[in-house]
Every structure is written in structure tokens, then in C-alpha cells.
Amino acid sequence: MSEILLEIDGKEVKATAGMTILEAAQSVGISIPTLCHHEKLEPFGGCRLCTVEVEVRGRTRLVVSCVYPVEDGLVVRTRTEKVERIRKTILELLLAHAPDSFVLQDLAREYGADRDRYEKEASFCIHCGLCVRYCAEVKKKHAVGFIDRGSKKEICFIPEIAAEECWDCKECFPLCPTEALQAAFVLTLALTSPPPVADKTGS
Amino acid sequence: MSAVMDNERIDQIVAKHDGEPSSLIQVLLEIQSEHHWLPMDVLKRVSQKLQVPMTRIQHIATFYKAFSLVPKGSHEIHICVGTACHVRGAQRVLDMVEDMTGIKPGETDLDLKFSLETVNCLGCCALGPVMEIDGKTHGKMTPAETADVLKNYN
């Protein structure tokens, strides 16, 4: 594997081709905040919290470090004023959805994000996809997935699969950055609610 | 139109796409155009045949507006309420259709004859107000003409 040299926050970092900026940073102990990243899962690039500034040939731009592969001679800055401002706004937007999330509140304190900046739209889900992807990629059960799109997007358990698999697993609950209870709630709902109307007319 | 699509037909459609999981959307589109909606049993069959998890099928079927998880009428009426059609009186056309079919946008009548949907632009603003039934465009509609056109669908 070819070795790649890059600079992260003024530190010379050696990385191998195919690594992401996030992985390279973590390998030398530079921490970049993440919400949708999980080392066992494919990069998702959903929360954008790991946004960093990169400089190539004198030009700076913003990239999402968990999906951006390292390049030779790349200059990365993880805590510039611009990056911090972006993270603060992302956190404020996410807090409108999950105002009581401890993970978000901790990050909000660090970045000075105001929990009440945006009107609350508490859905408790920030669409990080950790539960969905963990179930699919690690457990290979596909018990939980996304439905709908845009502002109506939410997670949804497949009752038939959930009834068989979830009781003994529940490994997705602690992954949830907002409230583990939310997963439990949706799961219970899926298991206890009557089948949708479409199901009845279809038979 | 039968209430249930038989497994044989689903298998045919799947076979046409060589059972390729990446053809999921094409398969669903074909079922949708033939059957007018995607019943749960059909989705389960597709999931089995294409080896695609149900979560993925649900995600796609709820993502695209082209798919319906509830029964649709055999004639799908789309009424344009985009800016151009709106100023040319789309609301009166819509009112007429609502009166005649007894359904509101997003609904389907009990005989599964008509489904009504409003859309934002059909791309032929010069013909406004535009009504589209089963893909056929009817332009420059007046409430009276709308009634005439609708009578032809049974």
C-alpha cells in the first residue's frame, strides 16, 4: 500500500491510500466530532458534523472528513472559525429534533450551540442511520429501515423480522445518539399496532 | 382489475429483469403501472425473488411518489395547480372534478375508478389549465369541458 503524507492541524500525518481524513486524524489522536460514524460500518456522511477545511494548492474548501479519502500533500484544518460555526449550526438544527439528547447537549456545550435557536420539532431522530446500518451491515437482519423522505423521513421496524430478531439483540439501542428509548418505542409500536389498512385490502 | 396480483405475473416481471437486485425500481414501476398500487404481499414476493431486504423496498416505495402503497383507481387524474394553470383557473377545473368524482386530491373512489392528484407543473403551461388522465393531456380546460372529458372514462 502506498503511503500518503498529509498535514492535519499542523501535524505531519502518515496515512495509507484509501483511508479517510477522519481515520487519519484519529490515528494520531486528533479528535473530530462525529454522530453518524461507526468504525464497524461503511461511511455514511449523513450528519456532516465532521466537516473540516482542506487546502489544496492554496485553495481552501469544506469537506466531510468521514467520507473524504486522504490525498498526498493535503492540508487539513479541523478547528477553524468557519468549521466551528458550521458545526454549531448543525448542532442547533439537530437539537430542534432531539433537544434532550445527552450526546448533542455535550457537543452543544463544546461548540456554544444554542439549544433553543430553532423552533422545536422533536422527532427524536436525527437520521444518523446508525441503527439502520448496524442492523443491515453487522447483524444482516434488516429489521429496521428508513421510510418516507425529506422532513417526513423516519425509521421503521419490519414487524415480522423485528418480532423474531430484535428481542435478543437490541444492539442498535445504545448506538442511538439521541435516545435509546426511541428505538424501543418505535419497535414496540411496530410489534403491537394492527397491520396497515393496505395489508387488509390486499388479501 | 383483480385485487391481488398473482405470483406468476410477479415472477415473470422479475425474470424479465434477470432477477437482478439492482432492477428493483424497474420491477416496482412495472408492477405499479400494471396493478396501480403495490400491495404488501406483492412486495414480499419481490423481496424474496430479488433477494432485496424488505427495509430497502419500503424505503424506495415510500420515497418515490410514483409508487402507491394504497389502492389506486384505474384512471389516474392529475390536475396541474402550478402557477400558470392556477391563474388560468385550475381551481375551477379541480372543483368540477371533485364534484363529479366525489373525491379530493390524494383520494380514490370506492369503485376504484378514479384517483385524483394535484401536481405542480406538467410542463405545458401554454395549455393551462391542464388536466392529465392516464397520461393523456387535456389542455385549456373549462369546467364544462372537464365534465365532458370525464364522462368518457368509465
Interface residues (C-beta under 8 A of the other chain):
Chain A: V132 C135 A136 H142 A143 V144 G145 F146 I147 D148 R149 C156 I158 I161 P195 P196 V197 A198 D199 T201 G202 S203
Chain B: A3 V4 W37 P39 M40 D41 V42 P53 M54 T55 R56 Q58 H59 T62 F63 L69 V70 P71
